[in-house]
Structure formats: structure tokens, C-alpha cells
Amino acid sequence: MPEDNGKKLKVLVVAPTPFFSDRGTHIRILEEALALQKRGHFITIVTYHIGAPLPKNLETKIDIRRIRRLLFWYKKLEAGPDWQKIFLDLMLIRKTFYLARTWKPDIIHCHLHEGVLIGWIVKRALFWRRLKLVADFHGSLTAEMVSHSYLRSTLAQKFFKLLERMINRLGDAATASSWDNTLNINSVRTKNAAQLLLDGTRLSMFDGLPDISEIRRAYHIPENRVVITYTGSLIPNKGIGLLLDVIPLVCEKYREAHFVIAGFPLDQIAGYVQQNVFKTRVTIISPLSYFVLPQILKMSDVGVDPKQVSTRQASGKMLQYMGAGLPVVCFDTLNNREYLSALGMYAQEATPRSLAEAIGKLIDSPALREKHSTANRLKAEMFSWEKSAQKLEDIYYSLLSL
């Protein structure tokens, strides 16, 4: 492993997304940047024209540069493809080129397949600078588009699979956020194999929080309930439809069960929340700020991740659940097993009844909840953003020493 050579680096982070929004992709971008800055490096993030500013209490010097607001009507914050992003990405190429030429970064760190392609174009355009490009893959480009029902034509799917395979080969170094995606990317890379760079959790976020009963009162949740919580995007490829079908099954059997659904966009679940059970046994929190997330998880008893479609993404929400010391209900996938080992409460089938049964086992047994809670909180210490930043730093130094 390369040693810290003492040089503090200028890192240009390419984020083809409306940074910052309260979802997993943005959390990875932010927390990597915060952890790298904590190690003394200088971080500039180039991104779309929309997105929330970082809260002042973060006390960060991260410099966020945005493209011009030519597409002033574009305000989409949720995940998923959109043809208008083609124009945004063309503008992002221009902005990235300008910053790479004038700020003169040591490293261009590119998130997502679009960001990697943008970084590669800029690197080629400034070939005499010999810029070093790090590709940070969050999932599968094609699988993500299919899961959003955006690629329905077989011909279009074939084209994007070819494009994805080409981009997977780019970068002087590459990282992937999940075990599954690391294997997939390395099946096509002929040199500089992608390294696993897991998401993390910032355990300090869960320190100094209000009392559980105080948080529950604020959200009008009775204290004597078993609170089952989902946090994240309310879109189909996250499994939210399956979870919403589970809620009536669980609430019919367990009087003490209460669900919290926290995330956005609400229009995706509008048809469900009109049902009586959702009015009386479910608390909807939308939008959910990432910086309020620790309080929501502290007042919870169980975390649930119903994602079943393989987009080769990691599950950042699972690490947040673990960091908060929650038992976790999910499906039995490679990535989930790597995080939770034998202490996940796994639904054996991708059906509402199977997921409801897994949740029910934890409702039935406070002792089982306590066992999983303690073990998950301890295991969360293995997954820190500080470790991810140290690994990135080693990658940077290795590239610059070549």
C-alpha cells in the first residue's frame, strides 16, 4: 500500500447530477469528498445548475461549481434518466474542461458512467497535461435505465450495453460501490482492475441526538409502537411498490406495528396513501433531509430495504440502518449478505407475503431485535467513509507516482 507522501492534492470531482439531493448517489459523492478534505486535500465538485447548497454546520470548504442555468425549466432531483440530461452533460463537459484547464487538478474523480465519459473527453482534450482519471462506478448504467422503464427497445438496450462496456474500461483507475458491480466491471477491463470501494456510514451522525420519545412525539408516533422504517427514493426500482403492498399485511396481524416511509417523490406512492391503513398506521416524511436522517433512524426499531431488481448498486441505506443500530429486513442478495452476514432478516422470496413474514419475526421478538441491533452497530464500524477516503488517497498517490 502506498504511503502518504505528504502532498495534498487538488481533486476535481465530476458529478453529472443535481448535487446535492437527499439520495444515495449524492451521499456517496458528498461523504467521499468530506472525508478526503478531512485528510487535507482540496476538493472542487462540478455539477448541474440545480441542487441544494451544503448546510453551514458541515463547516466544509468544498467548492461547488455549477453549469449555467440555460435549461432553467429543468428541476428534476429524483433518480432516473431523462433525455434533457444530454444537454446538461454537454454543458458539464465545457465546465469540467474549463476547471481542468484553469484550476489544474492533480486528479479528476468521476462519478457514474456519464461522469466517467465526461472526464475521459476532457482528459483527451487536455492530453498534454497527462491528467489522471479515477472512475467511480455506482451501478450498472443499462440495468438502471431498464429498471426505470426507460429502455424498452431491444435494440436500444444492446446499444447502451455496448456503451456501458466501453465506459467500464475507461479510467487510469476504477472503483465500484458493490461486490457484484466490481466483478461485472472487471470482466471487461483488460488492465487496472476496478477496486471495491464500499459506501460507508459516518457514525458521529448518531451522537448527541434527542431522546427517542421526544423524536416520536415530534412526528406524532405513539411510544408503544414497533416502528418499521424505509428511507430513500420512492421509485419503482428501489422496491417501494413491494413494501407498500406489505404494509396492510403486517398491520392486519400486528396491532403494534407502525411504518415510517421517508423520501421522495411522493407522486409515486399517491395511489397508496389514500387507503385507510396508510392514514392511521403510516407516517410519511417527505422530503427527507439526509441531515435529519439520524433522528428518523434513532426513533425506529427496524429498517427495511425492499430493493430486489439488480442494478448492481450497493445499499447505502443499509449502512445507515446498521450505523443507527437497527435490525435489517431485506432480500438475500450477494451485496446484502456481504454487509449483514447471518444477521440479516432475509425474505426468501420476492413477494409481499415473504417480506411481511420477515418483518413479523422481528416484531414478535424484542430479544431478536436487540441481538441484531447490537451486532449491526458493531459491524457498521467496519464501513466508514474514512476508510474509503484512505483507499482513494492510496489510489491517487499510486497514479501520480507512475
NUZA-132222 format. One record per residue (C-alpha): residue in one letter; x, y, z; residue number from 1. Coordinates in steps of 0.001 Angstrom, whole numbers, padded with zeros to 6 digits. Layout:
+------+---------+---------+---------+-----+
! type !    east !   north !      up ! seq !
+------+---------+---------+---------+-----+
!    a !       X !       Y !       Z ! NUM !
...
+------+---------+---------+---------+-----+
This chain:
+------+---------+---------+---------+-----+
! type !    east !   north !      up ! seq !
+------+---------+---------+---------+-----+
!    m !  000000 !  000000 !  000000 !   1 !
!    p !  001500 !  003387 ! -000970 !   2 !
!    e !  002467 !  005612 !  001916 !   3 !
!    d !  001167 !  009150 !  002373 !   4 !
!    n !  003776 !  011225 !  000597 !   5 !
!    g !  002659 !  014372 !  002357 !   6 !
!    k !  001390 !  016107 ! -000779 !   7 !
!    k ! -002122 !  017442 ! -000503 !   8 !
!    l ! -003916 !  017027 ! -003783 !   9 !
!    k ! -006319 !  019094 ! -005841 !  10 !
!    v ! -009198 !  016787 ! -006795 !  11 !
!    l ! -011799 !  017784 ! -009374 !  12 !
!    v ! -014948 !  015733 ! -008761 !  13 !
!    v ! -017301 !  015350 ! -011747 !  14 !
!    a ! -020905 !  014804 ! -010600 !  15 !
!    p ! -023405 !  014626 ! -013506 !  16 !
!    t ! -026405 !  015011 ! -011216 !  17 !
!    p ! -028279 !  017805 ! -009359 !  18 !
!    f ! -025933 !  017813 ! -006370 !  19 !
!    f ! -026894 !  017922 ! -003515 !  20 !
!    s ! -030114 !  015929 ! -003306 !  21 !
!    d ! -031081 !  013625 ! -000474 !  22 !
!    r ! -030382 !  010253 ! -002071 !  23 !
!    g ! -027706 !  007587 ! -002147 !  24 !
!    t ! -025669 !  008729 ! -005155 !  25 !
!    h ! -025265 !  012185 ! -003662 !  26 !
!    i ! -024464 !  010860 ! -000210 !  27 !
!    r ! -021562 !  008854 ! -001675 !  28 !
!    i ! -020273 !  011882 ! -003571 !  29 !
!    l ! -020563 !  014132 ! -000510 !  30 !
!    e ! -019136 !  011779 !  002091 !  31 !
!    e ! -016155 !  010802 ! -000055 !  32 !
!    a ! -015421 !  014476 ! -000603 !  33 !
!    l ! -015804 !  015344 !  003089 !  34 !
!    a ! -013513 !  012504 !  004146 !  35 !
!    l ! -010882 !  013431 !  001544 !  36 !
!    q ! -010999 !  017066 !  002626 !  37 !
!    k ! -010582 !  015960 !  006239 !  38 !
!    r ! -007322 !  014322 !  005115 !  39 !
!    g ! -006136 !  017704 !  003842 !  40 !
!    h ! -006989 !  017546 !  000136 !  41 !
!    f ! -008650 !  020341 ! -001853 !  42 !
!    i ! -011981 !  019351 ! -003405 !  43 !
!    t ! -013956 !  021037 ! -006168 !  44 !
!    i ! -017227 !  019445 ! -007317 !  45 !
!    v ! -018537 !  020329 ! -010785 !  46 !
!    t ! -022229 !  019554 ! -011195 !  47 !
!    y ! -025617 !  020601 ! -012632 !  48 !
!    h ! -027216 !  024009 ! -012182 !  49 !
!    i ! -029709 !  022716 ! -009590 !  50 !
!    g ! -029277 !  021095 ! -006212 !  51 !
!    a ! -029240 !  022232 ! -002596 !  52 !
!    p ! -026283 !  024055 ! -001041 !  53 !
!    l ! -024481 !  022184 !  001710 !  54 !
!    p ! -025585 !  023132 !  005235 !  55 !
!    k ! -023321 !  025551 !  007067 !  56 !
!    n ! -022955 !  023275 !  010089 !  57 !
!    l ! -020876 !  020909 !  007951 !  58 !
!    e ! -018167 !  023589 !  008090 !  59 !
!    t ! -016725 !  022381 !  004803 !  60 !
!    k ! -014582 !  024232 !  002278 !  61 !
!    i ! -015700 !  022037 ! -000628 !  62 !
!    d ! -016074 !  024279 ! -003676 !  63 !
!    i ! -019211 !  023506 ! -005706 !  64 !
!    r ! -019179 !  024797 ! -009293 !  65 !
!    r ! -022350 !  024634 ! -011368 !  66 !
!    i ! -023101 !  024816 ! -015070 !  67 !
!    r ! -025084 !  027790 ! -016366 !  68 !
!    r ! -028874 !  027743 ! -015986 !  69 !
!    l ! -029656 !  027579 ! -019699 !  70 !
!    l ! -032153 !  024763 ! -019086 !  71 !
!    f ! -033837 !  026849 ! -016380 !  72 !
!    w ! -037013 !  024744 ! -016529 !  73 !
!    y ! -035177 !  021512 ! -015677 !  74 !
!    k ! -035787 !  020871 ! -011960 !  75 !
!    k ! -035733 !  017084 ! -011677 !  76 !
!    l ! -033996 !  015984 ! -008471 !  77 !
!    e ! -035023 !  012339 ! -008282 !  78 !
!    a ! -033016 !  009480 ! -009765 !  79 !
!    g ! -033617 !  008225 ! -013278 !  80 !
!    p ! -032743 !  009016 ! -016897 !  81 !
!    d ! -034050 !  011998 ! -018839 !  82 !
!    w ! -033228 !  012939 ! -022431 !  83 !
!    q ! -032599 !  016548 ! -021368 !  84 !
!    k ! -029565 !  015352 ! -019416 !  85 !
!    i ! -027765 !  015074 ! -022771 !  86 !
!    f ! -027704 !  018880 ! -022966 !  87 !
!    l ! -026795 !  019215 ! -019292 !  88 !
!    d ! -023893 !  016819 ! -019764 !  89 !
!    l ! -022646 !  018734 ! -022804 !  90 !
!    m ! -022591 !  021843 ! -020638 !  91 !
!    l ! -020866 !  019857 ! -017911 !  92 !
!    i ! -018118 !  018847 ! -020350 !  93 !
!    r ! -017496 !  022549 ! -021024 !  94 !
!    k ! -017428 !  023418 ! -017316 !  95 !
!    t ! -015161 !  020473 ! -016481 !  96 !
!    f ! -012778 !  021395 ! -019303 !  97 !
!    y ! -012596 !  024987 ! -018020 !  98 !
!    l ! -011827 !  023916 ! -014431 !  99 !
!    a ! -009337 !  021251 ! -015521 ! 100 !
!    r ! -007513 !  023871 ! -017612 ! 101 !
!    t ! -007544 !  026743 ! -015100 ! 102 !
!    w ! -007581 !  025094 ! -011663 ! 103 !
!    k ! -005123 !  022398 ! -012795 ! 104 !
!    p ! -006214 !  019494 ! -010588 ! 105 !
!    d ! -003947 !  016560 ! -009790 ! 106 !
!    i ! -006834 !  014083 ! -010171 ! 107 !
!    i ! -010175 !  014058 ! -011976 ! 108 !
!    h ! -012514 !  011840 ! -009942 ! 109 !
!    c ! -015618 !  010996 ! -011987 ! 110 !
!    h ! -018845 !  009587 ! -010592 ! 111 !
!    l ! -021323 !  007483 ! -012580 ! 112 !
!    h ! -020908 !  006321 ! -016163 ! 113 !
!    e ! -021818 !  009753 ! -017549 ! 114 !
!    g ! -019205 !  011401 ! -015367 ! 115 !
!    v ! -016529 !  008923 ! -016438 ! 116 !
!    l ! -017255 !  009619 ! -020114 ! 117 !
!    i ! -017145 !  013387 ! -019451 ! 118 !
!    g ! -013832 !  013037 ! -017617 ! 119 !
!    w ! -012361 !  010906 ! -020406 ! 120 !
!    i ! -013327 !  013503 ! -023048 ! 121 !
!    v ! -011687 !  016281 ! -021009 ! 122 !
!    k ! -008599 !  014161 ! -020358 ! 123 !
!    r ! -008218 !  013519 ! -024102 ! 124 !
!    a ! -008778 !  017180 ! -024942 ! 125 !
!    l ! -006028 !  018199 ! -022493 ! 126 !
!    f ! -003752 !  015303 ! -023429 ! 127 !
!    w ! -000547 !  017246 ! -022830 ! 128 !
!    r ! -001489 !  017697 ! -019172 ! 129 !
!    r ! -001448 !  013905 ! -018647 ! 130 !
!    l ! -004388 !  014118 ! -016241 ! 131 !
!    k ! -005123 !  011099 ! -014093 ! 132 !
!    l ! -008710 !  009871 ! -014228 ! 133 !
!    v ! -010420 !  007850 ! -011485 ! 134 !
!    a ! -013731 !  006223 ! -012494 ! 135 !
!    d ! -016179 !  005793 ! -009600 ! 136 !
!    f ! -018971 !  003438 ! -010701 ! 137 !
!    h ! -022151 !  003325 ! -008593 ! 138 !
!    g ! -024083 !  000677 ! -010507 ! 139 !
!    s ! -024964 ! -000587 ! -013968 ! 140 !
!    l ! -025927 !  002110 ! -016479 ! 141 !
!    t ! -028122 ! -000186 ! -018579 ! 142 !
!    a ! -029755 ! -002025 ! -015685 ! 143 !
!    e ! -030567 !  001311 ! -014046 ! 144 !
!    m ! -032241 !  002609 ! -017222 ! 145 !
!    v ! -034201 ! -000615 ! -017695 ! 146 !
!    s ! -035341 ! -000549 ! -014064 ! 147 !
!    h ! -036762 !  002932 ! -014679 ! 148 !
!    s ! -038618 !  001559 ! -017750 ! 149 !
!    y ! -036586 !  003894 ! -019941 ! 150 !
!    l ! -035134 !  001298 ! -022339 ! 151 !
!    r ! -037915 ! -000812 ! -023776 ! 152 !
!    s ! -036447 ! -001435 ! -027217 ! 153 !
!    t ! -034127 ! -004447 ! -027506 ! 154 !
!    l ! -032004 ! -002515 ! -029992 ! 155 !
!    a ! -031646 !  000419 ! -027573 ! 156 !
!    q ! -030687 ! -001940 ! -024770 ! 157 !
!    k ! -027982 ! -003504 ! -026945 ! 158 !
!    f ! -026592 ! -000073 ! -027791 ! 159 !
!    f ! -026398 !  001025 ! -024154 ! 160 !
!    k ! -024868 ! -002283 ! -023092 ! 161 !
!    l ! -022095 ! -001726 ! -025633 ! 162 !
!    l ! -021684 !  001868 ! -024430 ! 163 !
!    e ! -021560 !  000711 ! -020818 ! 164 !
!    r ! -018906 ! -001914 ! -021586 ! 165 !
!    m ! -016811 !  000753 ! -023308 ! 166 !
!    i ! -017080 !  003154 ! -020366 ! 167 !
!    n ! -016318 !  000344 ! -017905 ! 168 !
!    r ! -012856 !  000122 ! -019498 ! 169 !
!    l ! -012094 !  003828 ! -019022 ! 170 !
!    g ! -010094 !  005451 ! -016276 ! 171 !
!    d ! -006496 !  005142 ! -015117 ! 172 !
!    a ! -008055 !  003562 ! -012039 ! 173 !
!    a ! -011585 !  002446 ! -011286 ! 174 !
!    t ! -013682 !  001768 ! -008194 ! 175 !
!    a ! -017102 !  000207 ! -007737 ! 176 !
!    s ! -019503 !  000528 ! -004823 ! 177 !
!    s ! -020600 ! -003114 ! -004619 ! 178 !
!    w ! -019111 ! -006585 ! -004824 ! 179 !
!    d ! -021436 ! -007516 ! -007678 ! 180 !
!    n ! -020552 ! -004500 ! -009798 ! 181 !
!    t ! -016815 ! -004897 ! -009162 ! 182 !
!    l ! -016972 ! -008383 ! -010665 ! 183 !
!    n ! -019039 ! -007133 ! -013596 ! 184 !
!    i ! -016668 ! -004271 ! -014436 ! 185 !
!    n ! -013553 ! -006413 ! -014126 ! 186 !
!    s ! -014999 ! -008881 ! -016619 ! 187 !
!    v ! -014292 ! -006287 ! -019349 ! 188 !
!    r ! -011313 ! -004314 ! -018017 ! 189 !
!    t ! -008056 ! -005552 ! -019519 ! 190 !
!    k ! -005783 ! -003589 ! -017151 ! 191 !
!    n ! -006009 ! -001640 ! -013902 ! 192 !
!    a ! -008726 ! -003798 ! -012377 ! 193 !
!    a ! -011528 ! -001976 ! -010593 ! 194 !
!    q ! -011208 ! -001931 ! -006820 ! 195 !
!    l ! -014070 ! -002348 ! -004387 ! 196 !
!    l ! -014788 !  000983 ! -002678 ! 197 !
!    l ! -017712 !  000483 ! -000369 ! 198 !
!    d ! -020155 !  003088 !  000800 ! 199 !
!    g ! -019762 !  003983 !  004435 ! 200 !
!    t ! -021533 !  005456 !  007399 ! 201 !
!    r ! -020485 !  008435 !  009490 ! 202 !
!    l ! -021136 !  007109 !  012985 ! 203 !
!    s ! -020726 !  010532 !  014564 ! 204 !
!    m ! -024056 !  011481 !  012922 ! 205 !
!    f ! -025809 !  009352 !  015532 ! 206 !
!    d ! -024217 !  011058 !  018527 ! 207 !
!    g ! -025965 !  013670 !  020663 ! 208 !
!    l ! -029456 !  013083 !  019280 ! 209 !
!    p ! -032697 !  013841 !  021165 ! 210 !
!    d ! -034407 !  011116 !  023191 ! 211 !
!    i ! -036437 !  008552 !  021221 ! 212 !
!    s ! -039710 !  009536 !  022882 ! 213 !
!    e ! -039053 !  013200 !  022045 ! 214 !
!    i ! -038485 !  012413 !  018366 ! 215 !
!    r ! -041588 !  010230 !  018191 ! 216 !
!    r ! -043725 !  012949 !  019760 ! 217 !
!    a ! -042459 !  015378 !  017128 ! 218 !
!    y ! -043741 !  013038 !  014399 ! 219 !
!    h ! -046924 !  012066 !  016298 ! 220 !
!    i ! -045922 !  008420 !  016632 ! 221 !
!    p ! -047079 !  006625 !  019819 ! 222 !
!    e ! -044217 !  005401 !  022012 ! 223 !
!    n ! -045559 !  001865 !  022379 ! 224 !
!    r ! -045251 !  001000 !  018696 ! 225 !
!    v ! -042713 ! -001115 !  016825 ! 226 !
!    v ! -041578 !  001342 !  014158 ! 227 !
!    i ! -040538 ! -000167 !  010817 ! 228 !
!    t ! -038766 !  002382 !  008629 ! 229 !
!    y ! -037885 !  002750 !  004967 ! 230 !
!    t ! -035739 !  005691 !  003883 ! 231 !
!    g ! -034787 !  006573 !  000338 ! 232 !
!    s ! -036188 !  007195 ! -003116 ! 233 !
!    l ! -039855 !  006384 ! -003609 ! 234 !
!    i ! -039354 !  004969 ! -007086 ! 235 !
!    p ! -040069 !  001501 ! -008518 ! 236 !
!    n ! -036520 !  000181 ! -008826 ! 237 !
!    k ! -035987 !  000628 ! -005082 ! 238 !
!    g ! -038756 ! -001889 ! -004355 ! 239 !
!    i ! -041109 !  000675 ! -002835 ! 240 !
!    g ! -044195 ! -000833 ! -004523 ! 241 !
!    l ! -043492 ! -004192 ! -002919 ! 242 !
!    l ! -043094 ! -002589 !  000515 ! 243 !
!    l ! -046362 ! -000681 !  000170 ! 244 !
!    d ! -048128 ! -003984 ! -000567 ! 245 !
!    v ! -046545 ! -005405 !  002599 ! 246 !
!    i ! -047883 ! -002727 !  004948 ! 247 !
!    p ! -051556 ! -003861 !  005039 ! 248 !
!    l ! -050448 ! -007469 !  005618 ! 249 !
!    v ! -048270 ! -006551 !  008596 ! 250 !
!    c ! -050699 ! -004064 !  010108 ! 251 !
!    e ! -053571 ! -006563 !  009930 ! 252 !
!    k ! -051602 ! -009084 !  012000 ! 253 !
!    y ! -049689 ! -006798 !  014370 ! 254 !
!    r ! -051553 ! -004032 !  016188 ! 255 !
!    e ! -048275 ! -002614 !  017489 ! 256 !
!    a ! -046733 ! -002140 !  014030 ! 257 !
!    h ! -046242 !  001379 !  012689 ! 258 !
!    f ! -044449 !  002221 !  009447 ! 259 !
!    v ! -042390 !  005256 !  008521 ! 260 !
!    i ! -041876 !  005970 !  004816 ! 261 !
!    a ! -039342 !  008747 !  004360 ! 262 !
!    g ! -038163 !  010026 !  000981 ! 263 !
!    f ! -039346 !  011479 ! -002317 ! 264 !
!    p ! -041057 !  011859 ! -004816 ! 265 !
!    l ! -044480 !  011477 ! -003218 ! 266 !
!    d ! -046358 !  011243 ! -006523 ! 267 !
!    q ! -045002 !  007697 ! -006926 ! 268 !
!    i ! -046998 !  006480 ! -003908 ! 269 !
!    a ! -050058 !  008745 ! -004162 ! 270 !
!    g ! -052373 !  005846 ! -005047 ! 271 !
!    y ! -051493 !  004009 ! -001833 ! 272 !
!    v ! -051663 !  006738 !  000785 ! 273 !
!    q ! -055390 !  007232 !  000266 ! 274 !
!    q ! -056054 !  003846 !  001832 ! 275 !
!    n ! -057209 !  003981 !  005445 ! 276 !
!    v ! -054344 !  001858 !  006755 ! 277 !
!    f ! -051849 !  004395 !  005393 ! 278 !
!    k ! -053700 !  007246 !  007101 ! 279 !
!    t ! -053646 !  005572 !  010521 ! 280 !
!    r ! -050609 !  003288 !  010635 ! 281 !
!    v ! -048054 !  005012 !  008413 ! 282 !
!    t ! -046121 !  008240 !  008871 ! 283 !
!    i ! -044944 !  009818 !  005625 ! 284 !
!    i ! -041908 !  012116 !  005847 ! 285 !
!    s ! -041221 !  013887 !  002576 ! 286 !
!    p ! -038869 !  015249 !  001623 ! 287 !
!    l ! -036340 !  013612 !  003911 ! 288 !
!    s ! -033183 !  015598 !  004535 ! 289 !
!    y ! -030042 !  013482 !  004792 ! 290 !
!    f ! -029064 !  015642 !  007727 ! 291 !
!    v ! -032274 !  014752 !  009601 ! 292 !
!    l ! -031938 !  011045 !  008764 ! 293 !
!    p ! -030143 !  010114 !  012038 ! 294 !
!    q ! -033132 !  011271 !  014096 ! 295 !
!    i ! -035567 !  009266 !  011965 ! 296 !
!    l ! -033469 !  006128 !  012369 ! 297 !
!    k ! -032984 !  006628 !  016105 ! 298 !
!    m ! -036738 !  006556 !  016702 ! 299 !
!    s ! -037063 !  003355 !  014633 ! 300 !
!    d ! -036974 ! -000298 !  015670 ! 301 !
!    v ! -036480 ! -001986 !  012283 ! 302 !
!    g ! -035014 ! -000851 !  008959 ! 303 !
!    v ! -036276 ! -002361 !  005715 ! 304 !
!    d ! -034657 ! -002384 !  002272 ! 305 !
!    p ! -037041 ! -003957 ! -000287 ! 306 !
!    k ! -034804 ! -003471 ! -003325 ! 307 !
!    q ! -034860 ! -006619 ! -005434 ! 308 !
!    v ! -034060 ! -005589 ! -009026 ! 309 !
!    s ! -030330 ! -005940 ! -009633 ! 310 !
!    t ! -028894 ! -002625 ! -010770 ! 311 !
!    r ! -025551 ! -003697 ! -009244 ! 312 !
!    q ! -025816 ! -000855 ! -006754 ! 313 !
!    a ! -024736 ! -001070 ! -003157 ! 314 !
!    s ! -027238 ! -000184 ! -000455 ! 315 !
!    g ! -026191 !  002962 !  001321 ! 316 !
!    k ! -029412 !  002983 !  003329 ! 317 !
!    m ! -028488 ! -000404 !  004792 ! 318 !
!    l ! -025251 !  001003 !  006177 ! 319 !
!    q ! -027182 !  003895 !  007705 ! 320 !
!    y ! -029552 !  001387 !  009323 ! 321 !
!    m ! -026585 ! -000542 !  010683 ! 322 !
!    g ! -024889 !  002629 !  011917 ! 323 !
!    a ! -028043 !  003509 !  013816 ! 324 !
!    g ! -028094 !  000023 !  015332 ! 325 !
!    l ! -031213 ! -001249 !  013578 ! 326 !
!    p ! -032030 ! -004831 !  012647 ! 327 !
!    v ! -032490 ! -005007 !  008873 ! 328 !
!    v ! -035074 ! -006793 !  006730 ! 329 !
!    c ! -034067 ! -007310 !  003102 ! 330 !
!    f ! -033677 ! -009854 !  000326 ! 331 !
!    d ! -030934 ! -012470 !  000185 ! 332 !
!    t ! -028510 ! -010964 ! -002342 ! 333 !
!    l ! -024732 ! -011032 ! -002630 ! 334 !
!    n ! -024318 ! -007433 ! -001516 ! 335 !
!    n ! -026763 ! -007747 !  001373 ! 336 !
!    r ! -025007 ! -010905 !  002601 ! 337 !
!    e ! -021638 ! -009176 !  002479 ! 338 !
!    y ! -022945 ! -006365 !  004661 ! 339 !
!    l ! -025078 ! -008318 !  007119 ! 340 !
!    s ! -023695 ! -011887 !  007026 ! 341 !
!    a ! -026001 ! -014161 !  009016 ! 342 !
!    l ! -027595 ! -011258 !  010889 ! 343 !
!    g ! -029868 ! -010024 !  008132 ! 344 !
!    m ! -033533 ! -010900 !  008391 ! 345 !
!    y ! -033854 ! -012187 !  004846 ! 346 !
!    a ! -037100 ! -012583 !  002926 ! 347 !
!    q ! -036760 ! -015801 !  000970 ! 348 !
!    e ! -038989 ! -014796 ! -001953 ! 349 !
!    a ! -039609 ! -011508 ! -003727 ! 350 !
!    t ! -043239 ! -011411 ! -002633 ! 351 !
!    p ! -045176 ! -009171 ! -000215 ! 352 !
!    r ! -046047 ! -012159 !  001982 ! 353 !
!    s ! -042445 ! -013306 !  002318 ! 354 !
!    l ! -041250 ! -009797 !  003173 ! 355 !
!    a ! -044118 ! -009408 !  005657 ! 356 !
!    e ! -043150 ! -012671 !  007368 ! 357 !
!    a ! -039546 ! -011494 !  007761 ! 358 !
!    i ! -040727 ! -008222 !  009327 ! 359 !
!    g ! -043125 ! -010155 !  011548 ! 360 !
!    k ! -040312 ! -012240 !  013061 ! 361 !
!    l ! -038674 ! -009084 !  014365 ! 362 !
!    i ! -041957 ! -007627 !  015627 ! 363 !
!    d ! -042609 ! -010858 !  017525 ! 364 !
!    s ! -039238 ! -010909 !  019294 ! 365 !
!    p ! -037757 ! -007887 !  021132 ! 366 !
!    a ! -034796 ! -010139 !  022053 ! 367 !
!    l ! -034099 ! -010888 !  018386 ! 368 !
!    r ! -034308 ! -007191 !  017569 ! 369 !
!    e ! -031807 ! -006417 !  020328 ! 370 !
!    k ! -029417 ! -009133 !  019139 ! 371 !
!    h ! -029431 ! -007878 !  015553 ! 372 !
!    s ! -029249 ! -004261 !  016692 ! 373 !
!    t ! -026082 ! -004764 !  018745 ! 374 !
!    a ! -024354 ! -006866 !  016084 ! 375 !
!    n ! -025198 ! -004474 !  013232 ! 376 !
!    r ! -023955 ! -001436 !  015162 ! 377 !
!    l ! -020635 ! -003163 !  015807 ! 378 !
!    k ! -020290 ! -004285 !  012214 ! 379 !
!    a ! -021018 ! -000778 !  010947 ! 380 !
!    e ! -017644 !  000263 !  012354 ! 381 !
!    m ! -016054 ! -001758 !  009525 ! 382 !
!    f ! -017688 !  000512 !  006942 ! 383 !
!    s ! -016503 !  004078 !  007435 ! 384 !
!    w ! -016061 !  006888 !  004937 ! 385 !
!    e ! -012643 !  007469 !  006486 ! 386 !
!    k ! -011525 !  004037 !  005263 ! 387 !
!    s ! -012908 !  004774 !  001807 ! 388 !
!    a ! -011020 !  008090 !  001696 ! 389 !
!    q ! -007771 !  006427 !  002722 ! 390 !
!    k ! -008200 !  003891 ! -000068 ! 391 !
!    l ! -008916 !  006665 ! -002583 ! 392 !
!    e ! -005852 !  008549 ! -001392 ! 393 !
!    d ! -003714 !  005450 ! -001973 ! 394 !
!    i ! -005138 !  005155 ! -005489 ! 395 !
!    y ! -004393 !  008820 ! -006203 ! 396 !
!    y ! -000793 !  008601 ! -004973 ! 397 !
!    s ! -000215 !  005409 ! -006942 ! 398 !
!    l ! -001402 !  007071 ! -010161 ! 399 !
!    l !  000712 !  010163 ! -009618 ! 400 !
!    s !  003832 !  008128 ! -008928 ! 401 !
!    l !  003651 !  006380 ! -012304 ! 402 !
+------+---------+---------+---------+-----+
